[in-house]
Amino acid sequence: MKFLNTLAIFVALSLPALATPIESQDAISLEERTHFVTCKPKLNGKEKHFKVDLAFAQRQAEKAGKIPFGKGYETPKSGFPSRYHKGDHIRWGVHGCDTKSLQYQYPIYWDGKNNKWESDVAADKQKGGHTPLRVVFCKLGDSKKYLRFCGVMTYTEVNDKNEGSGAFVKCN
């Protein structure tokens, strides 16, 4: 009986210590994650907002990364994926994307558009029409078989048909 009383007292005194919140790096980083980015090109001088689901963008980058293109391959009918030459000096903040690695771009549509860019369909014949948005990725490793999702960018200007022009800027 003394053992049970001692155990009960020990458990009662230990409970407040067990209930104390523990700070975790994992919990903090989960809060900081976002599932969407917003691209904000100008349409007739006013910002136009395109919301992009990052999970969708990453899947499109993976799809584009599997399409054979470049030296020794025929260019896809749409012209994409294609090299992104980094002339806009976008800092992605993703390991491998801000280095001298080759980057590639592939058109994507915004949330709610419900279309996917098709590399084997000419750009002017895409079911979803034009899009100023691009997913950017790079290939890492000796054989360049490791794909790294860098982010989403948009042209600075867009017209009524969603055709982009100007420089590229990162979507946040």
N, C-alpha and C positions, 0 to 999 in steps of 0.2 A: 504494500500500500504506500509506503514511503517513496518507493521508486516512482509510482504513478504521480504522486503529488509533486515530486521534484521535477519530473518530466513536464507536467502541466505548467509549473512556474517557469521553467526554461523556455517552453514554447511561447508562453504569454509575453515574456520579456524579449524574445527574439523577433516577434512579429513586427514591431515598429521598424526594426532595422531592415527587414525583408521588404517592407512596403516603401522604403525610400526610393525615389526615382533615380535611375542610373542614366547618366548622359552617355550617349553612344554616337560615335561618328556615323554609323550607318543610319541612325534615325535622323541626324542632321542632314546628311546628303540626300535622303529620300525626300525631305521637305523641300530641298532646293531644286529638285528635278521638275521639269515642266514637260507636259505632253504635247504642247503646241508652240509654234512660233508664229509671229505675225510679220508679214512682208508689207512694206508701206511705200510703194512707188507713187509718183505724182501723176494724176490724171487731170489735165487742164489746170494745173497749178495747185490742185487739192490732193491731199493724201487719200489713196484708195487702199483699203485693208484687205489682205488675203491671209486667212488663217490656214496654217499647214499642220497637219498631224505628223509629229516626228516619227512615230512608228511606221506610218505609211511611207514617209520620205525614205526611211532607212530600208524598207522592203524594196522600194523602187531603185535605190542605189545598188542593192544586192542583185536585182534583176539586170540592171544595166551593166554591172561588173561581169556578168556571165556572157554578155553578147560579144562575139569575136569582132574586133575592129582594130584599126591601126595598120601598121606596116605588115604587108603580106595578106591583108584581108580586104574584101570589097567594103566600101563605105555603106552603112545601112541606108535605106531609102530616105529615112527622116533626117539623116545627117548626124544623128546622135546614137550612142554617146560620142562625145568629142573631147579633145584636150581643152582644159581650162588653163590658160597661160599665166594666171595670177597678176595680170596687169593692173588690177584694182587694189592690190595689196591688202586683201581681206585677211584678218587674223582670226582663225577659227577657234583657237584655244583647245585643240584636240591633238593629242600626241600623234606625231607623224604627218599631220596636215599642214603644219606651219614650217616644215622643213623644205629641203630641196626635192622632195618626192614629186612625182608627176601627179597632177590632179586632173580629174575628168568631170564633165558636167552632163546632166541628163534632165530634160524637161519634166516637170511634174505639175499636177493640178492641185488646187486648193481644196480645203475641206468643204464638202457639200457639192462639189462639181461632179463627183461620181464617175470620173473617167480616168483612164491610165494612158500615158503616152505609149505609142507602139513604134518601135524602131523600124519595123518593116513597112510602115505606111508613110508616104511623103508628108512633110510638115504641113502643107496647105490642105491636106486631106484627112487630118486627124479628126476623129469623132468629137473630141472635146474642143476643137478649135485651137486658137493660139493661146499660149501661156507665157508670161514673163518670168516664171519661176523656174529655178534649176536646183537640183540636188547635186552636191559636190562630194566626190569620194576620191580616194587614192588607193593605190595598190602597193603593198609593202612586202618585204621579204625578198630573198634572192630570186625566186621565181615569179615574184609579183602576184602571187596567188592569194595573199591576205588582203582583203578589202577593208578599208577604214572609212566609215561614214564621217564626213567633215561637217556638213551642215547644209543649210538652204540659203540661197541668195536670189535676189530679184534685180531686174533693171531699175534704174532710178526713175524712168519715165514709162508710162503705158498709155496706149490709146483706147478708144472705145471698143476695139476688137481684141483687147488684151495683148496686143503686139508690143513687145518691149523695145526700148532704145536707151542709149546713154551707157553709163558705167554700171557695174554690178555693185550691190551693197548686201551685206549680211542681214538676214532676217533674224529678229530677236523675239 
